[in-house]
Structures are given as structure tokens and as C-alpha cells.
Amino acid sequence: MNFPAERYGSRVQLSESFGETTADVAAGDWLEVLAAARDAGYAFLDWLTGVDDPPDGFRVVAHLYDPVERARLLLRTRVPRADPRLPSAVGVFRGANWHERETFEMFGVVFEGHPNLVPLLLPEGFEGFPLRKDFVLASRVAKAWPGAKEPGESDHGSPSRRKTLPPGVPADWGREAPDAP
């Protein structure tokens, strides 16, 4: 790994998992550590996204790649739920533009200094942040989740999923054919 973690001392917490390096940093060090990683050879921003981590807030995660060393670095920070703000990484990695827009739209994380922080995917007028864990899916209100059970409800007496066929599927579909004479 060529990331200069020693330069940051306790401001960067490094860990290894399945041969991949993860660096956890404070939100105030986000841009500085991103720039240091880029300058150390992690020239490719693969993706950037948010993760809802209740009750405290959100993690913002960036996956960086060093094409020369073929090394990966997962850079993470945390922003509070009450005011999820982080400086925009577009000045460090131009490719962060759409990733930050999507994270803003889906989680509500505001990337300060972003050149065009406007919705990217959802229809105009959409309210809420659909990837937050507290977001209520309208489809689940209208129709219950097929596997949902009420407290105390058991599987006794109900048909198994294997026996239930989708609409339009013949009743004998999937059954073994009888042996030919």
C-alpha cells in the first residue's frame, strides 16, 4: 500500500479486511486525505456513495484505485444526521460530480462547494430521500411485503413458496415427467 497514512497519525484509522485497506477519517480531513491518496497514486475514483448508519448519521464512502500498484483504498467518513454536510470532492476528483449528486438525492448529504448539486435520478418534485432507512416506501404501504409476518404468526398451515406458482404458470410446470413405458 502506498497511501501515506503515517503522515496523518491518529487522524486516519487504517484497517484491513479481506486484503483491502480501509481508511476512516473525520469529516474535516475528508478533502485533504482524498487529495493525499490521489497524489500517492490512487488516481481513479471508482465510486462514492452514502450509507445510512442510524441513529447517528451517515457514512460517506469513496472507493479509490491505484492502477500502477493495482491497490484499492476505501476511504470513509461520518456526517451527522441532523446536518449531513461534507465538502465536495469534485475539485480533487472530477468524477465525483455525479456520485455526489446521487448521494445528495438519495441520502440528503449536502456536498458544499459542488458546482451543480441538483437531482440526477428522481422525478421532479419527489420528496424525501429514498435510501434512508426511515424512508417509507409507498408500495409497501399499499401492498404488504410478501414475506412479512405479524408478531406471533407462524408458517403452520400456510402454503410454502415452492408450491405457490406465479400467475400464468401451468400447474404441472417443473414437476418431473412420469417414466415413459
ChimeraX attribute file (.defattr): number of C-alpha atoms within 10 A of each C-alpha:
attribute: neighborCount
match mode: 1-to-1
recipient: residues
	/A:1	14
	/A:2	12
	/A:3	20
	/A:4	14
	/A:5	17
	/A:6	9
	/A:7	11
	/A:8	13
	/A:9	9
	/A:10	10
	/A:11	16
	/A:12	20
	/A:13	15
	/A:14	15
	/A:15	12
	/A:16	11
	/A:17	7
	/A:18	5
	/A:19	9
	/A:20	12
	/A:21	16
	/A:22	20
	/A:23	20
	/A:24	20
	/A:25	22
	/A:26	14
	/A:27	18
	/A:28	14
	/A:29	15
	/A:30	20
	/A:31	18
	/A:32	15
	/A:33	23
	/A:34	21
	/A:35	16
	/A:36	16
	/A:37	22
	/A:38	19
	/A:39	13
	/A:40	14
	/A:41	19
	/A:42	25
	/A:43	18
	/A:44	16
	/A:45	20
	/A:46	15
	/A:47	16
	/A:48	22
	/A:49	20
	/A:50	25
	/A:51	17
	/A:52	17
	/A:53	15
	/A:54	13
	/A:55	9
	/A:56	12
	/A:57	17
	/A:58	22
	/A:59	22
	/A:60	23
	/A:61	19
	/A:62	22
	/A:63	17
	/A:64	22
	/A:65	20
	/A:66	20
	/A:67	12
	/A:68	9
	/A:69	11
	/A:70	10
	/A:71	17
	/A:72	20
	/A:73	22
	/A:74	20
	/A:75	23
	/A:76	22
	/A:77	19
	/A:78	24
	/A:79	21
	/A:80	16
	/A:81	18
	/A:82	8
	/A:83	11
	/A:84	18
	/A:85	18
	/A:86	20
	/A:87	16
	/A:88	20
	/A:89	24
	/A:90	18
	/A:91	15
	/A:92	17
	/A:93	15
	/A:94	10
	/A:95	16
	/A:96	21
	/A:97	19
	/A:98	18
	/A:99	20
	/A:100	27
	/A:101	23
	/A:102	22
	/A:103	22
	/A:104	22
	/A:105	23
	/A:106	21
	/A:107	24
	/A:108	21
	/A:109	26
	/A:110	20
	/A:111	21
	/A:112	12
	/A:113	13
	/A:114	18
	/A:115	11
	/A:116	11
	/A:117	18
	/A:118	13
	/A:119	17
	/A:120	16
	/A:121	10
	/A:122	13
	/A:123	8
	/A:124	8
	/A:125	7
	/A:126	10
	/A:127	9
	/A:128	14
	/A:129	18
	/A:130	16
	/A:131	17
	/A:132	17
	/A:133	13
	/A:134	11
	/A:135	11
	/A:136	13
	/A:137	10
	/A:138	8
	/A:139	9
	/A:140	10
	/A:141	9
	/A:142	8
	/A:143	8
	/A:144	10
	/A:145	10
	/A:146	7
	/A:147	6
	/A:148	8
	/A:149	11
	/A:150	6
	/A:151	6
	/A:152	5
	/A:153	8
	/A:154	9
	/A:155	8
	/A:156	7
	/A:157	6
	/A:158	7
	/A:159	9
	/A:160	9
	/A:161	8
	/A:162	6
	/A:163	8
	/A:164	10
	/A:165	11
	/A:166	8
	/A:167	6
	/A:168	6
	/A:169	10
	/A:170	9
	/A:171	11
	/A:172	8
	/A:173	9
	/A:174	8
	/A:175	7
	/A:176	7
	/A:177	8
	/A:178	6
	/A:179	5
	/A:180	4
	/A:181	3
